[in-house]
């Protein structure tokens, strides 16, 4: 008998889990639309490792009733975000390793979700596995992306800006609408942003 072919965008989840088969793939980060939305503007996207993923179904026998249906999911690769310190692109590893329980319908999923810490979803015959993987990858991203050591020395830039005005002189006032520090001087991060804009 010919093995059944499963499509990740329209997956019969119950049949896939019960088959015990494994599904895997790899896609460049720019092919994941919601992840790609936040790529840093100066990122070298071609150099990023593709996001590789793997999914496999698993059944867990119960004393009463049918087995629990689980999906074991993993993915790993790289993304490029704007560093929150220097505003340049920072390449970061991105990975997930999770297991999700599937139940017969939305009502059962909501009930279990309220009573346990497991991730629970409803079974579907048209389940979008790639959308689920993207959801998990989005949640796994760092909240504040930044370099361990920025290519631009932000501290030195701030010191240079504060030392630029000789003693006894008044610092130039910020232009209308320009971001400023507490002392009223132009904000060095805003200066960085404008320099970056000028180069693009």
Secondary structure, DSSP 8 states (H G I E B T S, - for coil): ------BTTBB-HHHHHHHT-EEEEEE-GGGSHHHHTT--TT--GGGS--EEEEEEEEEE--SSSS-EEEEEEEEEEEEEEE-TTT-SEEEEEEEEEEEEEEESSHHHHHHHHHH-SSEEEE--SSB-HHHHHHHHHHHHS-SS---SS-SS-HHHHHHHHHHSS-TTS------TT--B-TTSSB-HHHHHHHHHHHH-
